[in-house]
Amino acid sequence: MENTYMKVQEASEFLRTSTSSIYKMTMNSTIPHYKIGRGLRFKKEELIQFVENGDAGKGTRIVPSDLEILRVPSLY
């Protein structure tokens, strides 16, 4: 599966949290992210693993029951 990169707004919608929470998690290095130029990018697969590993419970409102909602069927 190819990695899909998301911007902050897309990642916040995907994880169902605020953009300010995303920025806080990147500042604390609790969420996997990439700094490309002045922008932040997130790999979709790494965000899914982040939720599955339970790391999302540290400073976010994501709970394991949301995991089923986060899974998006592949279009391929």
PyMOL Python script that loads the backbone (N, CA, C, O; Angstrom):
from pymol import cmd

cmd.read_pdbstr("""\
ATOM      1  N   MET A   1       0.843  -1.179   0.000  1.00  0.00           N
ATOM      2  CA  MET A   1       0.000   0.000   0.000  1.00  0.00           C
ATOM      3  C   MET A   1       0.885   1.238   0.000  1.00  0.00           C
ATOM      4  O   MET A   1       1.855   1.316   0.754  1.00  0.00           O
ATOM      5  N   GLU A   2       0.557   2.181  -0.827  1.00  0.00           N
ATOM      6  CA  GLU A   2       1.355   3.393  -0.896  1.00  0.00           C
ATOM      7  C   GLU A   2       1.051   4.297   0.297  1.00  0.00           C
ATOM      8  O   GLU A   2      -0.066   4.305   0.815  1.00  0.00           O
ATOM      9  N   ASN A   3       2.050   5.050   0.722  1.00  0.00           N
ATOM     10  CA  ASN A   3       1.855   5.984   1.815  1.00  0.00           C
ATOM     11  C   ASN A   3       1.200   7.250   1.290  1.00  0.00           C
ATOM     12  O   ASN A   3       1.625   7.818   0.284  1.00  0.00           O
ATOM     13  N   THR A   4       0.175   7.672   1.977  1.00  0.00           N
ATOM     14  CA  THR A   4      -0.511   8.902   1.640  1.00  0.00           C
ATOM     15  C   THR A   4      -0.130   9.944   2.669  1.00  0.00           C
ATOM     16  O   THR A   4      -0.301   9.731   3.870  1.00  0.00           O
ATOM     17  N   TYR A   5       0.385  11.067   2.204  1.00  0.00           N
ATOM     18  CA  TYR A   5       0.774  12.136   3.115  1.00  0.00           C
ATOM     19  C   TYR A   5      -0.387  13.095   3.302  1.00  0.00           C
ATOM     20  O   TYR A   5      -1.100  13.419   2.352  1.00  0.00           O
ATOM     21  N   MET A   6      -0.568  13.544   4.529  1.00  0.00           N
ATOM     22  CA  MET A   6      -1.634  14.477   4.852  1.00  0.00           C
ATOM     23  C   MET A   6      -1.063  15.744   5.447  1.00  0.00           C
ATOM     24  O   MET A   6      -0.009  15.728   6.082  1.00  0.00           O
ATOM     25  N   LYS A   7      -1.768  16.842   5.236  1.00  0.00           N
ATOM     26  CA  LYS A   7      -1.425  18.103   5.881  1.00  0.00           C
ATOM     27  C   LYS A   7      -2.077  18.113   7.267  1.00  0.00           C
ATOM     28  O   LYS A   7      -2.819  17.195   7.617  1.00  0.00           O
ATOM     29  N   VAL A   8      -1.797  19.146   8.042  1.00  0.00           N
ATOM     30  CA  VAL A   8      -2.302  19.230   9.416  1.00  0.00           C
ATOM     31  C   VAL A   8      -3.826  19.157   9.452  1.00  0.00           C
ATOM     32  O   VAL A   8      -4.392  18.413  10.252  1.00  0.00           O
ATOM     33  N   GLN A   9      -4.480  19.912   8.601  1.00  0.00           N
ATOM     34  CA  GLN A   9      -5.950  19.928   8.588  1.00  0.00           C
ATOM     35  C   GLN A   9      -6.509  18.543   8.277  1.00  0.00           C
ATOM     36  O   GLN A   9      -7.463  18.098   8.916  1.00  0.00           O
ATOM     37  N   GLU A  10      -5.921  17.868   7.303  1.00  0.00           N
ATOM     38  CA  GLU A  10      -6.383  16.531   6.934  1.00  0.00           C
ATOM     39  C   GLU A  10      -6.149  15.538   8.062  1.00  0.00           C
ATOM     40  O   GLU A  10      -7.003  14.695   8.337  1.00  0.00           O
ATOM     41  N   ALA A  11      -4.997  15.633   8.715  1.00  0.00           N
ATOM     42  CA  ALA A  11      -4.687  14.741   9.835  1.00  0.00           C
ATOM     43  C   ALA A  11      -5.642  14.974  10.998  1.00  0.00           C
ATOM     44  O   ALA A  11      -6.067  14.022  11.652  1.00  0.00           O
ATOM     45  N   SER A  12      -5.980  16.222  11.259  1.00  0.00           N
ATOM     46  CA  SER A  12      -6.904  16.512  12.355  1.00  0.00           C
ATOM     47  C   SER A  12      -8.300  15.969  12.057  1.00  0.00           C
ATOM     48  O   SER A  12      -8.972  15.473  12.960  1.00  0.00           O
ATOM     49  N   GLU A  13      -8.736  16.056  10.822  1.00  0.00           N
ATOM     50  CA  GLU A  13     -10.027  15.486  10.441  1.00  0.00           C
ATOM     51  C   GLU A  13      -9.987  13.967  10.519  1.00  0.00           C
ATOM     52  O   GLU A  13     -10.938  13.343  10.992  1.00  0.00           O
ATOM     53  N   PHE A  14      -8.904  13.375  10.063  1.00  0.00           N
ATOM     54  CA  PHE A  14      -8.753  11.922  10.084  1.00  0.00           C
ATOM     55  C   PHE A  14      -8.765  11.388  11.511  1.00  0.00           C
ATOM     56  O   PHE A  14      -9.389  10.363  11.787  1.00  0.00           O
ATOM     57  N   LEU A  15      -8.076  12.081  12.418  1.00  0.00           N
ATOM     58  CA  LEU A  15      -7.992  11.652  13.816  1.00  0.00           C
ATOM     59  C   LEU A  15      -9.122  12.218  14.672  1.00  0.00           C
ATOM     60  O   LEU A  15      -9.234  11.900  15.856  1.00  0.00           O
ATOM     61  N   ARG A  16      -9.945  13.047  14.072  1.00  0.00           N
ATOM     62  CA  ARG A  16     -11.078  13.666  14.768  1.00  0.00           C
ATOM     63  C   ARG A  16     -10.637  14.416  16.021  1.00  0.00           C
ATOM     64  O   ARG A  16     -11.142  14.190  17.120  1.00  0.00           O
ATOM     65  N   THR A  17      -9.690  15.303  15.819  1.00  0.00           N
ATOM     66  CA  THR A  17      -9.188  16.159  16.884  1.00  0.00           C
ATOM     67  C   THR A  17      -8.914  17.539  16.296  1.00  0.00           C
ATOM     68  O   THR A  17      -8.977  17.716  15.079  1.00  0.00           O
ATOM     69  N   SER A  18      -8.619  18.493  17.128  1.00  0.00           N
ATOM     70  CA  SER A  18      -8.392  19.854  16.634  1.00  0.00           C
ATOM     71  C   SER A  18      -6.992  20.001  16.040  1.00  0.00           C
ATOM     72  O   SER A  18      -6.087  19.225  16.345  1.00  0.00           O
ATOM     73  N   THR A  19      -6.837  21.000  15.196  1.00  0.00           N
ATOM     74  CA  THR A  19      -5.518  21.263  14.629  1.00  0.00           C
ATOM     75  C   THR A  19      -4.543  21.693  15.722  1.00  0.00           C
ATOM     76  O   THR A  19      -3.352  21.394  15.640  1.00  0.00           O
ATOM     77  N   SER A  20      -5.041  22.394  16.746  1.00  0.00           N
ATOM     78  CA  SER A  20      -4.142  22.797  17.840  1.00  0.00           C
ATOM     79  C   SER A  20      -3.621  21.578  18.591  1.00  0.00           C
ATOM     80  O   SER A  20      -2.479  21.583  19.050  1.00  0.00           O
ATOM     81  N   SER A  21      -4.439  20.531  18.725  1.00  0.00           N
ATOM     82  CA  SER A  21      -3.962  19.290  19.356  1.00  0.00           C
ATOM     83  C   SER A  21      -2.886  18.624  18.499  1.00  0.00           C
ATOM     84  O   SER A  21      -1.916  18.076  19.023  1.00  0.00           O
ATOM     85  N   ILE A  22      -3.065  18.674  17.187  1.00  0.00           N
ATOM     86  CA  ILE A  22      -2.063  18.109  16.275  1.00  0.00           C
ATOM     87  C   ILE A  22      -0.742  18.855  16.443  1.00  0.00           C
ATOM     88  O   ILE A  22       0.315  18.234  16.551  1.00  0.00           O
ATOM     89  N   TYR A  23      -0.802  20.180  16.465  1.00  0.00           N
ATOM     90  CA  TYR A  23       0.418  20.971  16.649  1.00  0.00           C
ATOM     91  C   TYR A  23       1.087  20.674  17.989  1.00  0.00           C
ATOM     92  O   TYR A  23       2.311  20.568  18.058  1.00  0.00           O
ATOM     93  N   LYS A  24       0.298  20.539  19.046  1.00  0.00           N
ATOM     94  CA  LYS A  24       0.864  20.218  20.373  1.00  0.00           C
ATOM     95  C   LYS A  24       1.552  18.861  20.353  1.00  0.00           C
ATOM     96  O   LYS A  24       2.633  18.703  20.921  1.00  0.00           O
ATOM     97  N   MET A  25       0.926  17.871  19.697  1.00  0.00           N
ATOM     98  CA  MET A  25       1.518  16.538  19.637  1.00  0.00           C
ATOM     99  C   MET A  25       2.809  16.544  18.827  1.00  0.00           C
ATOM    100  O   MET A  25       3.742  15.807  19.148  1.00  0.00           O
ATOM    101  N   THR A  26       2.876  17.363  17.786  1.00  0.00           N
ATOM    102  CA  THR A  26       4.120  17.425  17.012  1.00  0.00           C
ATOM    103  C   THR A  26       5.218  18.127  17.809  1.00  0.00           C
ATOM    104  O   THR A  26       6.384  17.739  17.737  1.00  0.00           O
ATOM    105  N   MET A  27       4.848  19.155  18.565  1.00  0.00           N
ATOM    106  CA  MET A  27       5.840  19.858  19.392  1.00  0.00           C
ATOM    107  C   MET A  27       6.404  18.937  20.468  1.00  0.00           C
ATOM    108  O   MET A  27       7.583  19.026  20.813  1.00  0.00           O
ATOM    109  N   ASN A  28       5.556  18.047  21.001  1.00  0.00           N
ATOM    110  CA  ASN A  28       5.985  17.099  22.032  1.00  0.00           C
ATOM    111  C   ASN A  28       6.541  15.809  21.443  1.00  0.00           C
ATOM    112  O   ASN A  28       6.955  14.917  22.184  1.00  0.00           O
ATOM    113  N   SER A  29       6.553  15.704  20.126  1.00  0.00           N
ATOM    114  CA  SER A  29       7.013  14.502  19.415  1.00  0.00           C
ATOM    115  C   SER A  29       6.266  13.246  19.843  1.00  0.00           C
ATOM    116  O   SER A  29       6.856  12.171  19.950  1.00  0.00           O
ATOM    117  N   THR A  30       4.956  13.387  20.089  1.00  0.00           N
ATOM    118  CA  THR A  30       4.165  12.214  20.447  1.00  0.00           C
ATOM    119  C   THR A  30       3.454  11.603  19.254  1.00  0.00           C
ATOM    120  O   THR A  30       2.927  10.494  19.344  1.00  0.00           O
ATOM    121  N   ILE A  31       3.436  12.314  18.138  1.00  0.00           N
ATOM    122  CA  ILE A  31       2.786  11.816  16.930  1.00  0.00           C
ATOM    123  C   ILE A  31       3.828  11.755  15.816  1.00  0.00           C
ATOM    124  O   ILE A  31       4.642  12.669  15.683  1.00  0.00           O
ATOM    125  N   PRO A  32       3.813  10.690  15.015  1.00  0.00           N
ATOM    126  CA  PRO A  32       4.782  10.608  13.915  1.00  0.00           C
ATOM    127  C   PRO A  32       4.479  11.668  12.851  1.00  0.00           C
ATOM    128  O   PRO A  32       3.353  11.771  12.364  1.00  0.00           O
ATOM    129  N   HIS A  33       5.486  12.441  12.505  1.00  0.00           N
ATOM    130  CA  HIS A  33       5.292  13.511  11.533  1.00  0.00           C
ATOM    131  C   HIS A  33       6.598  13.805  10.809  1.00  0.00           C
ATOM    132  O   HIS A  33       7.671  13.363  11.218  1.00  0.00           O
ATOM    133  N   TYR A  34       6.482  14.557   9.732  1.00  0.00           N
ATOM    134  CA  TYR A  34       7.628  14.947   8.911  1.00  0.00           C
ATOM    135  C   TYR A  34       7.554  16.446   8.683  1.00  0.00           C
ATOM    136  O   TYR A  34       6.486  16.995   8.412  1.00  0.00           O
ATOM    137  N   LYS A  35       8.679  17.088   8.794  1.00  0.00           N
ATOM    138  CA  LYS A  35       8.769  18.526   8.516  1.00  0.00           C
ATOM    139  C   LYS A  35       9.341  18.663   7.111  1.00  0.00           C
ATOM    140  O   LYS A  35      10.487  18.292   6.855  1.00  0.00           O
ATOM    141  N   ILE A  36       8.537  19.196   6.216  1.00  0.00           N
ATOM    142  CA  ILE A  36       8.959  19.391   4.830  1.00  0.00           C
ATOM    143  C   ILE A  36       8.897  20.888   4.567  1.00  0.00           C
ATOM    144  O   ILE A  36       7.819  21.469   4.442  1.00  0.00           O
ATOM    145  N   GLY A  37      10.057  21.493   4.486  1.00  0.00           N
ATOM    146  CA  GLY A  37      10.100  22.949   4.377  1.00  0.00           C
ATOM    147  C   GLY A  37       9.554  23.553   5.657  1.00  0.00           C
ATOM    148  O   GLY A  37      10.047  23.270   6.748  1.00  0.00           O
ATOM    149  N   ARG A  38       8.542  24.379   5.518  1.00  0.00           N
ATOM    150  CA  ARG A  38       7.903  24.978   6.688  1.00  0.00           C
ATOM    151  C   ARG A  38       6.633  24.240   7.087  1.00  0.00           C
ATOM    152  O   ARG A  38       5.986  24.594   8.073  1.00  0.00           O
ATOM    153  N   GLY A  39       6.275  23.209   6.315  1.00  0.00           N
ATOM    154  CA  GLY A  39       5.025  22.499   6.565  1.00  0.00           C
ATOM    155  C   GLY A  39       5.218  21.167   7.258  1.00  0.00           C
ATOM    156  O   GLY A  39       6.302  20.585   7.235  1.00  0.00           O
ATOM    157  N   LEU A  40       4.154  20.697   7.871  1.00  0.00           N
ATOM    158  CA  LEU A  40       4.138  19.385   8.513  1.00  0.00           C
ATOM    159  C   LEU A  40       3.350  18.426   7.647  1.00  0.00           C
ATOM    160  O   LEU A  40       2.339  18.797   7.051  1.00  0.00           O
ATOM    161  N   ARG A  41       3.820  17.190   7.579  1.00  0.00           N
ATOM    162  CA  ARG A  41       3.124  16.147   6.835  1.00  0.00           C
ATOM    163  C   ARG A  41       3.053  14.900   7.708  1.00  0.00           C
ATOM    164  O   ARG A  41       3.907  14.665   8.563  1.00  0.00           O
ATOM    165  N   PHE A  42       2.010  14.109   7.467  1.00  0.00           N
ATOM    166  CA  PHE A  42       1.766  12.896   8.236  1.00  0.00           C
ATOM    167  C   PHE A  42       1.467  11.765   7.274  1.00  0.00           C
ATOM    168  O   PHE A  42       0.717  11.946   6.315  1.00  0.00           O
ATOM    169  N   LYS A  43       2.052  10.584   7.522  1.00  0.00           N
ATOM    170  CA  LYS A  43       1.739   9.413   6.709  1.00  0.00           C
ATOM    171  C   LYS A  43       0.506   8.746   7.299  1.00  0.00           C
ATOM    172  O   LYS A  43       0.431   8.499   8.503  1.00  0.00           O
ATOM    173  N   LYS A  44      -0.450   8.460   6.442  1.00  0.00           N
ATOM    174  CA  LYS A  44      -1.711   7.869   6.877  1.00  0.00           C
ATOM    175  C   LYS A  44      -1.478   6.551   7.607  1.00  0.00           C
ATOM    176  O   LYS A  44      -2.076   6.306   8.655  1.00  0.00           O
ATOM    177  N   GLU A  45      -0.615   5.704   7.058  1.00  0.00           N
ATOM    178  CA  GLU A  45      -0.342   4.405   7.684  1.00  0.00           C
ATOM    179  C   GLU A  45       0.256   4.566   9.083  1.00  0.00           C
ATOM    180  O   GLU A  45      -0.075   3.799   9.987  1.00  0.00           O
ATOM    181  N   GLU A  46       1.123   5.546   9.266  1.00  0.00           N
ATOM    182  CA  GLU A  46       1.726   5.779  10.579  1.00  0.00           C
ATOM    183  C   GLU A  46       0.696   6.309  11.569  1.00  0.00           C
ATOM    184  O   GLU A  46       0.770   5.999  12.758  1.00  0.00           O
ATOM    185  N   LEU A  47      -0.257   7.100  11.100  1.00  0.00           N
ATOM    186  CA  LEU A  47      -1.315   7.573  11.986  1.00  0.00           C
ATOM    187  C   LEU A  47      -2.210   6.429  12.433  1.00  0.00           C
ATOM    188  O   LEU A  47      -2.642   6.388  13.585  1.00  0.00           O
ATOM    189  N   ILE A  48      -2.490   5.499  11.525  1.00  0.00           N
ATOM    190  CA  ILE A  48      -3.286   4.319  11.881  1.00  0.00           C
ATOM    191  C   ILE A  48      -2.544   3.499  12.930  1.00  0.00           C
ATOM    192  O   ILE A  48      -3.147   3.067  13.913  1.00  0.00           O
ATOM    193  N   GLN A  49      -1.231   3.277  12.734  1.00  0.00           N
ATOM    194  CA  GLN A  49      -0.434   2.548  13.723  1.00  0.00           C
ATOM    195  C   GLN A  49      -0.375   3.297  15.046  1.00  0.00           C
ATOM    196  O   GLN A  49      -0.395   2.680  16.111  1.00  0.00           O
ATOM    197  N   PHE A  50      -0.303   4.608  14.986  1.00  0.00           N
ATOM    198  CA  PHE A  50      -0.277   5.451  16.170  1.00  0.00           C
ATOM    199  C   PHE A  50      -1.523   5.206  17.024  1.00  0.00           C
ATOM    200  O   PHE A  50      -1.435   5.115  18.248  1.00  0.00           O
ATOM    201  N   VAL A  51      -2.671   5.100  16.375  1.00  0.00           N
ATOM    202  CA  VAL A  51      -3.925   4.835  17.085  1.00  0.00           C
ATOM    203  C   VAL A  51      -3.967   3.391  17.574  1.00  0.00           C
ATOM    204  O   VAL A  51      -4.351   3.136  18.716  1.00  0.00           O
ATOM    205  N   GLU A  52      -3.574   2.437  16.714  1.00  0.00           N
ATOM    206  CA  GLU A  52      -3.622   1.024  17.084  1.00  0.00           C
ATOM    207  C   GLU A  52      -2.700   0.691  18.254  1.00  0.00           C
ATOM    208  O   GLU A  52      -3.032  -0.163  19.076  1.00  0.00           O
ATOM    209  N   ASN A  53      -1.554   1.348  18.339  1.00  0.00           N
ATOM    210  CA  ASN A  53      -0.590   1.076  19.410  1.00  0.00           C
ATOM    211  C   ASN A  53      -0.994   1.717  20.730  1.00  0.00           C
ATOM    212  O   ASN A  53      -0.345   1.491  21.751  1.00  0.00           O
ATOM    213  N   GLY A  54      -2.047   2.504  20.720  1.00  0.00           N
ATOM    214  CA  GLY A  54      -2.490   3.138  21.952  1.00  0.00           C
ATOM    215  C   GLY A  54      -1.745   4.409  22.281  1.00  0.00           C
ATOM    216  O   GLY A  54      -1.991   5.006  23.329  1.00  0.00           O
ATOM    217  N   ASP A  55      -0.842   4.844  21.420  1.00  0.00           N
ATOM    218  CA  ASP A  55      -0.094   6.075  21.670  1.00  0.00           C
ATOM    219  C   ASP A  55      -1.004   7.290  21.572  1.00  0.00           C
ATOM    220  O   ASP A  55      -0.693   8.347  22.120  1.00  0.00           O
ATOM    221  N   ALA A  56      -2.109   7.145  20.885  1.00  0.00           N
ATOM    222  CA  ALA A  56      -3.001   8.284  20.681  1.00  0.00           C
ATOM    223  C   ALA A  56      -3.681   8.706  21.972  1.00  0.00           C
ATOM    224  O   ALA A  56      -4.167   9.834  22.064  1.00  0.00           O
ATOM    225  N   GLY A  57      -3.731   7.850  22.955  1.00  0.00           N
ATOM    226  CA  GLY A  57      -4.361   8.183  24.220  1.00  0.00           C
ATOM    227  C   GLY A  57      -3.597   9.213  25.016  1.00  0.00           C
ATOM    228  O   GLY A  57      -4.123   9.744  25.994  1.00  0.00           O
ATOM    229  N   LYS A  58      -2.384   9.507  24.630  1.00  0.00           N
ATOM    230  CA  LYS A  58      -1.562  10.478  25.343  1.00  0.00           C
ATOM    231  C   LYS A  58      -1.790  11.862  24.757  1.00  0.00           C
ATOM    232  O   LYS A  58      -1.098  12.271  23.825  1.00  0.00           O
ATOM    233  N   GLY A  59      -2.754  12.575  25.304  1.00  0.00           N
ATOM    234  CA  GLY A  59      -2.964  13.953  24.876  1.00  0.00           C
ATOM    235  C   GLY A  59      -3.980  14.136  23.768  1.00  0.00           C
ATOM    236  O   GLY A  59      -4.128  15.247  23.257  1.00  0.00           O
ATOM    237  N   THR A  60      -4.686  13.086  23.377  1.00  0.00           N
ATOM    238  CA  THR A  60      -5.718  13.251  22.357  1.00  0.00           C
ATOM    239  C   THR A  60      -7.019  12.656  22.848  1.00  0.00           C
ATOM    240  O   THR A  60      -7.065  12.010  23.895  1.00  0.00           O
ATOM    241  N   ARG A  61      -8.072  12.876  22.088  1.00  0.00           N
ATOM    242  CA  ARG A  61      -9.384  12.365  22.475  1.00  0.00           C
ATOM    243  C   ARG A  61      -9.755  11.090  21.723  1.00  0.00           C
ATOM    244  O   ARG A  61     -10.922  10.698  21.740  1.00  0.00           O
ATOM    245  N   ILE A  62      -8.824  10.443  21.079  1.00  0.00           N
ATOM    246  CA  ILE A  62      -9.115   9.248  20.303  1.00  0.00           C
ATOM    247  C   ILE A  62      -9.178   8.049  21.240  1.00  0.00           C
ATOM    248  O   ILE A  62      -8.315   7.874  22.099  1.00  0.00           O
ATOM    249  N   VAL A  63     -10.202   7.231  21.067  1.00  0.00           N
ATOM    250  CA  VAL A  63     -10.344   6.010  21.860  1.00  0.00           C
ATOM    251  C   VAL A  63     -10.360   4.825  20.911  1.00  0.00           C
ATOM    252  O   VAL A  63     -10.694   4.982  19.736  1.00  0.00           O
ATOM    253  N   PRO A  64     -10.001   3.627  21.402  1.00  0.00           N
ATOM    254  CA  PRO A  64      -9.942   2.460  20.504  1.00  0.00           C
ATOM    255  C   PRO A  64     -11.223   2.204  19.716  1.00  0.00           C
ATOM    256  O   PRO A  64     -11.147   1.701  18.595  1.00  0.00           O
ATOM    257  N   SER A  65     -12.380   2.528  20.250  1.00  0.00           N
ATOM    258  CA  SER A  65     -13.617   2.281  19.504  1.00  0.00           C
ATOM    259  C   SER A  65     -13.697   3.127  18.240  1.00  0.00           C
ATOM    260  O   SER A  65     -14.396   2.761  17.294  1.00  0.00           O
ATOM    261  N   ASP A  66     -12.985   4.257  18.213  1.00  0.00           N
ATOM    262  CA  ASP A  66     -12.944   5.093  17.011  1.00  0.00           C
ATOM    263  C   ASP A  66     -12.119   4.466  15.905  1.00  0.00           C
ATOM    264  O   ASP A  66     -12.217   4.880  14.749  1.00  0.00           O
ATOM    265  N   LEU A  67     -11.310   3.475  16.239  1.00  0.00           N
ATOM    266  CA  LEU A  67     -10.413   2.869  15.263  1.00  0.00           C
ATOM    267  C   LEU A  67     -11.184   2.291  14.079  1.00  0.00           C
ATOM    268  O   LEU A  67     -10.736   2.406  12.938  1.00  0.00           O
ATOM    269  N   GLU A  68     -12.324   1.679  14.334  1.00  0.00           N
ATOM    270  CA  GLU A  68     -13.105   1.101  13.253  1.00  0.00           C
ATOM    271  C   GLU A  68     -13.597   2.190  12.299  1.00  0.00           C
ATOM    272  O   GLU A  68     -13.695   1.963  11.093  1.00  0.00           O
ATOM    273  N   ILE A  69     -13.901   3.356  12.831  1.00  0.00           N
ATOM    274  CA  ILE A  69     -14.374   4.460  12.003  1.00  0.00           C
ATOM    275  C   ILE A  69     -13.218   5.014  11.173  1.00  0.00           C
ATOM    276  O   ILE A  69     -13.428   5.458  10.044  1.00  0.00           O
ATOM    277  N   LEU A  70     -11.990   4.991  11.721  1.00  0.00           N
ATOM    278  CA  LEU A  70     -10.845   5.558  11.026  1.00  0.00           C
ATOM    279  C   LEU A  70     -10.415   4.735   9.823  1.00  0.00           C
ATOM    280  O   LEU A  70      -9.809   5.272   8.896  1.00  0.00           O
ATOM    281  N   ARG A  71     -10.715   3.457   9.820  1.00  0.00           N
ATOM    282  CA  ARG A  71     -10.291   2.617   8.702  1.00  0.00           C
ATOM    283  C   ARG A  71     -11.080   2.978   7.459  1.00  0.00           C
ATOM    284  O   ARG A  71     -12.311   2.966   7.465  1.00  0.00           O
ATOM    285  N   VAL A  72     -10.373   3.295   6.410  1.00  0.00           N
ATOM    286  CA  VAL A  72     -10.985   3.652   5.147  1.00  0.00           C
ATOM    287  C   VAL A  72     -10.689   2.534   4.161  1.00  0.00           C
ATOM    288  O   VAL A  72      -9.525   2.184   3.965  1.00  0.00           O
ATOM    289  N   PRO A  73     -11.701   1.971   3.542  1.00  0.00           N
ATOM    290  CA  PRO A  73     -11.437   0.879   2.596  1.00  0.00           C
ATOM    291  C   PRO A  73     -10.581   1.359   1.429  1.00  0.00           C
ATOM    292  O   PRO A  73     -10.729   2.483   0.950  1.00  0.00           O
ATOM    293  N   SER A  74      -9.704   0.503   0.994  1.00  0.00           N
ATOM    294  CA  SER A  74      -8.815   0.831  -0.110  1.00  0.00           C
ATOM    295  C   SER A  74      -9.608   0.948  -1.400  1.00  0.00           C
ATOM    296  O   SER A  74     -10.556   0.197  -1.629  1.00  0.00           O
ATOM    297  N   LEU A  75      -9.221   1.877  -2.222  1.00  0.00           N
ATOM    298  CA  LEU A  75      -9.884   2.061  -3.506  1.00  0.00           C
ATOM    299  C   LEU A  75      -9.259   1.209  -4.598  1.00  0.00           C
ATOM    300  O   LEU A  75      -9.717   1.223  -5.740  1.00  0.00           O
ATOM    301  N   TYR A  76      -8.223   0.473  -4.255  1.00  0.00           N
ATOM    302  CA  TYR A  76      -7.516  -0.331  -5.245  1.00  0.00           C
ATOM    303  C   TYR A  76      -7.870  -1.768  -5.127  1.00  0.00           C
ATOM    304  O   TYR A  76      -7.363  -2.593  -5.887  1.00  0.00           O
TER     305      TYR A  76
END
""", "prot")
cmd.dss("prot")
cmd.show_as("cartoon", "prot")
cmd.util.cbc("prot")
cmd.orient("prot")
